[in-house]
Amino acid sequence: MLGAVDRSYTTSGLRAERQFDAWRGIVADAFVPVEVDSGAADAGRGFTADCHVRTVGDLAVSWMRSASQQVRRTEAHTARTPSGLYFLNLPLDLGSTIHQDGRIAQLRPGDFAIIDADRPFCLEFDGDFTQISLAIPKTALQDAMVDADAVTAITIPGDDGVGALAASTFSGLASYVGAIDGRVVDAVAMHVIGLLAAALDARAPAPVARRAMLYGEILNEIERHYHEPDLTLTDVARSISISPSYATKLLAENGTSFGRRLMARRLDHAWTLLVRERRSSITDIAILCGFNDPAHFARAFRARFGMAPSDRRRVPDDHGRSLR
């Protein structure tokens, strides 16, 4: 049980037929809205569960004891209630299973894994269990490691290497009985996040190769959708299951940004179309390339190529003829 508690929830004392519905509400309040199913509740046996939450800086540390259940967070949940959180789960007395991003983490007692609460996931608990959970701001973990999105639903053994050190720290933080001095609480939280980042990085797939692959996927998404005037970095990042902040980092590592890359691709296409589509107006070309404002298109075109779009049409083709 947590050594110090800010919030406590329990289904004890409620009538058996009300306990499971109460637990669903507790999970939504303490964590995020999800679907919760339980064979025990369906059998009419009641549902006894407790959850206690402690805040440590930007972290929320939870201790939970509950009956068997399956927890699912769907795309509808993530769209309605974005959280900006990763959750770390560390079972204490019964293993559990995590599904996310096509990966499956089988956790033994003492192991841990993270999930991204802004992407669909499923958690399976096959019997009565006790678990420690940490709610971690996504920006904090993403700033501390190469690619947090690459290591969701990956088992980190709690009995070996830095994973053992991290697991003992999480358990110690949960069981610590005293108040943490407000002058150092943020440093404690950052220490915990740093240990978690180190443990996750040690299990991540080859980071350089993955970064190159993801950068290529970003460029492919821009190539497929640059003609859409409302295309955003968030759209591109979501389509390849990474965060916008990580997509920004990948682009910066390659000397560019989303805005520069998108603008360059639109203008390069316009350069070609102005010659190839001679019957289309300049305004039509601008729209085909993702520009809503022809004046903005003209300014951007001149800035990139040193000429107006109309001048481009007077450039001779390979046979020396004017293409106007």
C-alpha positions as CSV (number, residue, x, y, z in Angstrom):
1,M,0.0,0.0,0.0
2,L,1.1,3.6,-0.6
3,G,3.0,5.1,2.3
4,A,1.3,8.5,1.9
5,V,-2.0,9.1,0.1
6,D,-3.6,12.1,-1.5
7,R,-6.8,10.3,-2.8
8,S,-8.3,7.0,-1.9
9,Y,-11.1,5.0,-3.6
10,T,-12.8,1.7,-2.6
11,T,-15.8,-0.3,-3.5
12,S,-16.0,-1.8,0.0
13,G,-19.2,-1.0,1.8
14,L,-21.3,-0.8,-1.4
15,R,-23.9,-3.3,-2.2
16,A,-22.5,-6.1,-4.4
17,E,-24.5,-5.2,-7.5
18,R,-23.2,-1.6,-7.4
19,Q,-19.6,-2.4,-6.8
20,F,-18.4,-3.0,-10.4
21,D,-20.1,0.1,-11.8
22,A,-18.5,2.1,-9.0
23,W,-15.1,0.6,-10.0
24,R,-15.5,1.7,-13.6
25,G,-16.0,5.3,-12.3
26,I,-13.0,5.0,-10.0
27,V,-10.8,3.9,-12.9
28,A,-11.9,6.8,-15.1
29,D,-11.3,9.3,-12.3
30,A,-8.0,7.9,-11.1
31,F,-6.6,7.1,-14.5
32,V,-8.4,7.7,-17.9
33,P,-11.8,6.7,-19.3
34,V,-11.8,3.1,-20.5
35,E,-14.0,0.1,-20.9
36,V,-13.7,-2.4,-18.0
37,D,-15.1,-6.0,-18.1
38,S,-14.9,-8.7,-15.5
39,G,-16.1,-12.2,-15.3
40,A,-16.4,-12.0,-11.6
41,A,-18.8,-9.0,-11.8
42,D,-20.8,-10.7,-14.6
43,A,-21.3,-13.7,-12.3
44,G,-22.9,-11.5,-9.7
45,R,-20.2,-12.1,-7.0
46,G,-19.6,-8.4,-6.4
47,F,-16.4,-6.6,-7.1
48,T,-14.1,-5.5,-4.2
49,A,-11.3,-3.2,-5.2
50,D,-9.2,-0.3,-3.8
51,C,-7.1,2.4,-5.4
52,H,-4.8,4.9,-3.6
53,V,-3.1,7.8,-5.4
54,R,-0.1,9.9,-4.3
55,T,1.3,13.0,-6.2
56,V,5.0,13.3,-6.4
57,G,5.9,16.4,-8.5
58,D,4.5,15.9,-12.0
59,L,4.0,12.1,-11.3
60,A,0.9,10.4,-9.9
61,V,1.8,7.1,-8.1
62,S,-1.0,4.6,-7.6
63,W,-1.4,1.4,-5.7
64,M,-4.3,-0.8,-6.8
65,R,-5.8,-4.0,-5.5
66,S,-8.6,-5.5,-7.5
67,A,-10.3,-8.6,-8.9
68,S,-9.7,-9.9,-12.4
69,Q,-10.6,-7.7,-15.3
70,Q,-9.9,-6.6,-18.8
71,V,-9.4,-2.9,-19.6
72,R,-9.6,-1.4,-23.1
73,R,-9.0,2.1,-24.2
74,T,-10.4,2.7,-27.7
75,E,-9.8,5.2,-30.5
76,A,-13.1,6.8,-29.4
77,H,-11.8,7.2,-25.9
78,T,-8.5,8.8,-27.0
79,A,-10.3,11.2,-29.3
80,R,-12.8,12.3,-26.6
81,T,-10.4,12.5,-23.7
82,P,-6.8,13.0,-24.7
83,S,-4.6,12.7,-21.6
84,G,-1.0,13.6,-22.5
85,L,0.2,10.7,-20.3
86,Y,2.1,7.5,-20.3
87,F,1.2,4.9,-17.7
88,L,3.7,2.6,-16.1
89,N,2.3,-0.7,-14.7
90,L,4.3,-2.8,-12.3
91,P,2.4,-5.9,-11.0
92,L,3.3,-7.0,-7.4
93,D,1.7,-10.4,-6.9
94,L,0.2,-11.6,-10.3
95,G,1.4,-11.2,-13.8
96,S,-0.6,-9.2,-16.4
97,T,-0.6,-8.7,-20.2
98,I,-0.5,-5.4,-22.1
99,H,-1.4,-5.0,-25.8
100,Q,-0.5,-1.8,-27.7
101,D,0.9,-0.9,-31.1
102,G,0.9,-4.5,-32.3
103,R,3.1,-5.5,-29.3
104,I,2.3,-7.7,-26.3
105,A,4.1,-7.4,-23.0
106,Q,3.7,-10.4,-20.6
107,L,4.6,-9.0,-17.2
108,R,5.7,-11.2,-14.2
109,P,5.5,-9.8,-10.7
110,G,8.2,-7.1,-10.5
111,D,8.4,-6.5,-14.2
112,F,7.1,-3.3,-15.7
113,A,6.0,-1.7,-19.0
114,I,4.6,1.6,-20.2
115,I,1.5,2.4,-22.3
116,D,0.6,5.5,-24.2
117,A,-2.8,6.6,-22.9
118,D,-3.4,8.6,-26.1
119,R,-3.4,5.4,-28.3
120,P,-5.6,2.4,-28.0
121,F,-4.5,-0.4,-25.6
122,C,-5.8,-3.4,-23.8
123,L,-4.8,-4.7,-20.3
124,E,-5.6,-8.2,-19.1
125,F,-5.6,-9.3,-15.4
126,D,-6.5,-13.0,-15.1
127,G,-7.0,-13.1,-11.3
128,D,-7.0,-11.0,-8.2
129,F,-4.0,-8.7,-8.4
130,T,-2.1,-5.9,-6.7
131,Q,-0.2,-3.3,-8.9
132,I,1.7,-0.1,-8.8
133,S,1.1,2.4,-11.5
134,L,2.8,5.7,-12.4
135,A,1.1,8.4,-14.5
136,I,3.9,10.3,-16.3
137,P,3.6,13.4,-18.5
138,K,4.5,12.5,-22.0
139,T,6.6,15.6,-22.6
140,A,8.7,14.8,-19.5
141,L,9.5,11.2,-20.7
142,Q,9.9,12.2,-24.3
143,D,12.5,14.9,-23.3
144,A,14.4,12.3,-21.3
145,M,14.9,9.6,-24.0
146,V,15.3,8.9,-27.7
147,D,11.9,7.5,-28.6
148,A,9.4,6.7,-25.9
149,D,6.8,5.7,-28.5
150,A,9.0,2.8,-29.7
151,V,8.9,1.0,-26.3
152,T,5.3,0.9,-25.3
153,A,4.1,-2.6,-24.4
154,I,7.7,-3.9,-24.1
155,T,8.5,-5.9,-21.0
156,I,11.3,-4.5,-18.8
157,P,12.5,-7.2,-16.4
158,G,12.5,-6.1,-12.8
159,D,15.2,-8.5,-11.7
160,D,18.1,-7.5,-14.0
161,G,20.2,-4.5,-14.8
162,V,18.8,-1.0,-14.8
163,G,15.3,-2.5,-14.8
164,A,15.9,-3.9,-11.4
165,L,17.2,-0.6,-10.1
166,A,14.2,1.2,-11.6
167,A,11.6,-1.3,-10.3
168,S,13.0,-1.0,-6.8
169,T,12.8,2.8,-7.0
170,F,9.2,2.7,-8.1
171,S,8.3,0.3,-5.3
172,G,10.2,2.4,-2.8
173,L,8.5,5.6,-3.9
174,A,5.1,3.9,-3.5
175,S,5.8,2.6,0.0
176,Y,7.7,5.6,1.4
177,V,5.7,6.7,4.5
178,G,7.0,10.2,4.9
179,A,6.2,13.4,3.2
180,I,8.7,14.4,0.5
181,D,10.2,17.9,1.1
182,G,8.6,20.3,-1.4
183,R,12.1,21.7,-2.1
184,V,13.3,18.4,-3.6
185,V,10.1,16.8,-4.9
186,D,10.6,17.9,-8.5
187,A,14.2,16.5,-8.3
188,V,12.8,13.2,-7.1
189,A,10.3,13.1,-9.9
190,M,13.0,13.8,-12.5
191,H,15.2,11.1,-11.0
192,V,12.4,8.6,-11.3
193,I,11.8,9.7,-14.9
194,G,15.5,9.4,-15.7
195,L,15.7,5.9,-14.4
196,L,12.6,4.9,-16.3
197,A,14.1,6.4,-19.5
198,A,17.4,4.5,-19.0
199,A,15.5,1.2,-18.5
200,L,13.4,1.8,-21.6
201,D,16.3,2.9,-23.8
202,A,18.2,-0.2,-22.9
203,R,15.3,-2.3,-24.4
204,A,14.5,-0.1,-27.4
205,P,15.0,-1.4,-30.9
206,A,18.1,-0.1,-32.7
207,P,17.6,3.6,-32.2
208,V,19.6,5.0,-35.2
209,A,17.9,2.6,-37.7
210,R,14.5,3.3,-36.2
211,R,15.0,7.1,-36.3
212,A,15.9,6.8,-40.0
213,M,12.9,4.7,-40.7
214,L,10.5,7.1,-38.9
215,Y,12.1,10.1,-40.7
216,G,11.4,8.3,-44.0
217,E,7.8,7.7,-42.9
218,I,7.3,11.4,-42.1
219,L,8.6,12.3,-45.6
220,N,6.3,9.7,-47.2
221,E,3.3,11.1,-45.3
222,I,4.1,14.6,-46.5
223,E,4.5,13.3,-50.0
224,R,1.1,11.7,-49.9
225,H,-0.8,14.6,-48.4
226,Y,1.1,17.9,-49.2
227,H,-1.8,18.9,-51.5
228,E,-4.1,19.0,-48.5
229,P,-4.2,22.7,-47.4
230,D,-5.0,21.8,-43.7
231,L,-2.3,19.2,-43.3
232,T,-0.6,19.5,-39.9
233,L,2.4,18.0,-38.1
234,T,-0.1,16.4,-35.7
235,D,-1.8,14.7,-38.6
236,V,1.5,13.3,-39.9
237,A,2.7,12.2,-36.5
238,R,-0.5,10.4,-35.6
239,S,-0.6,8.5,-38.9
240,I,2.8,6.9,-38.0
241,S,2.0,6.5,-34.2
242,I,4.6,9.0,-32.9
243,S,4.2,12.2,-31.0
244,P,4.4,15.6,-32.7
245,S,7.3,16.6,-30.5
246,Y,9.3,13.5,-31.5
247,A,8.4,14.1,-35.2
248,T,9.8,17.7,-34.7
249,K,13.0,16.2,-33.3
250,L,13.5,13.8,-36.2
251,L,13.0,16.6,-38.7
252,A,15.5,18.9,-36.8
253,E,18.1,16.1,-36.7
254,N,17.9,16.1,-40.5
255,G,18.2,19.9,-40.8
256,T,14.6,20.8,-41.5
257,S,11.2,21.4,-40.0
258,F,7.7,20.3,-40.9
259,G,6.8,23.8,-42.2
260,R,9.9,24.1,-44.4
261,R,9.6,20.6,-45.8
262,L,5.9,20.9,-46.6
263,M,6.4,24.3,-48.2
264,A,9.4,23.1,-50.3
265,R,7.4,20.1,-51.5
266,R,4.4,22.2,-52.5
267,L,6.5,24.7,-54.3
268,D,8.6,22.1,-56.1
269,H,5.3,20.5,-57.4
270,A,4.1,23.9,-58.5
271,W,7.3,24.5,-60.4
272,T,6.6,21.4,-62.4
273,L,2.8,22.0,-62.9
274,L,3.3,25.5,-64.1
275,V,5.0,24.1,-67.1
276,R,3.1,20.8,-67.5
277,E,-0.4,22.1,-66.9
278,R,-0.3,25.1,-69.3
279,R,-4.1,25.3,-69.6
280,S,-4.6,25.6,-65.8
281,S,-4.6,29.1,-64.2
282,I,-1.9,30.0,-61.7
283,T,-4.7,30.1,-59.0
284,D,-5.7,26.5,-60.0
285,I,-2.1,25.4,-59.7
286,A,-1.8,27.0,-56.3
287,I,-4.9,25.1,-55.1
288,L,-3.6,21.8,-56.5
289,C,-0.4,22.2,-54.5
290,G,-2.2,22.9,-51.2
291,F,-2.3,26.7,-51.1
292,N,-5.6,28.4,-50.2
293,D,-4.3,31.9,-50.9
294,P,-2.9,32.7,-54.4
295,A,-1.1,35.8,-53.1
296,H,0.7,33.7,-50.5
297,F,1.6,31.2,-53.1
298,A,3.1,33.9,-55.3
299,R,5.2,35.4,-52.5
300,A,6.5,32.0,-51.4
301,F,7.2,31.0,-55.0
302,R,9.2,34.2,-55.6
303,A,11.1,33.7,-52.3
304,R,12.1,30.2,-53.3
305,F,12.9,30.5,-57.0
306,G,13.6,34.2,-57.5
307,M,10.8,34.7,-60.1
308,A,7.0,35.0,-60.2
309,P,4.9,32.0,-61.2
310,S,4.0,33.8,-64.4
311,D,7.7,34.1,-65.2
312,R,8.2,30.4,-64.8
313,R,5.8,29.8,-67.7
314,R,8.0,31.9,-70.0
315,V,11.0,29.8,-69.3
316,P,11.9,27.8,-72.5
317,D,11.3,24.1,-72.5
318,D,14.0,21.6,-73.7
319,H,13.3,22.5,-77.3
320,G,13.8,26.2,-76.8
321,R,10.1,27.2,-77.1
322,S,8.3,29.5,-74.7
323,L,5.8,27.5,-72.6
324,R,3.4,30.3,-72.0
